């Protein structure tokens, strides 16, 4: 499994429903698990900045990560980006190869 980071920015309409956030988030997570059962979430954070949420998760490939982003967009995210996360030790190993 590969590690990905999902960065999500909600639309103003969805952001205005903060009191419903727990219910909306649970529905989103259920849909991700239903459509991408191989995805394993590691951490979920609320942010105060450009993005509203950050999720760290494992998926088998980029196509599955793309589905997670698309599900987020379909559920009220104005932006949803899945980034590949490479362990720090591996980055050091790659740097030594240059």
Secondary structure by P-SEA (a helix, b strand, c coil): cbbbbbbbbbcaaaaaaccaaaaaaaaaaaaaaaacccccccbbbbbcccccbbbbbccccaaaaaaaaaaaaaacccbbbbbbbbcaaaaaaaaaac
